[in-house]
């Protein structure tokens, strides 16, 4: 959502946000409402970037419903905190 705010502040008129849960939480919903209130069109789609069929579905929806895709920020991750001495490659 920080990237989405950053892009909207710099003139992105339309954003497509994808996450495994879609909107997911009240905090996310509030952030999306804030972006929309500033005039940014926001589409939220549920999908897992590790599943090819989810990514294909999202790209098809972008092609049919949105402006041409101009860029992608990939920020998905799994966080497994540990001491540095216990981490492996």
Number of C-alpha atoms within 10 A of each C-alpha: 12 8 10 20 16 11 15 20 13 9 10 15 16 20 21 16 19 20 15 14 12 16 19 11 10 9 10 13 14 12 17 22 14 13 21 17 10 12 14 21 16 18 17 16 18 16 20 17 16 10 9 11 12 17 16 13 13 21 14 12 13 15 12 10 10 16 11 10 12 6 7 8 8 8 8 12 6 5 6 6 8 8 6 7 6 7 9 5 2
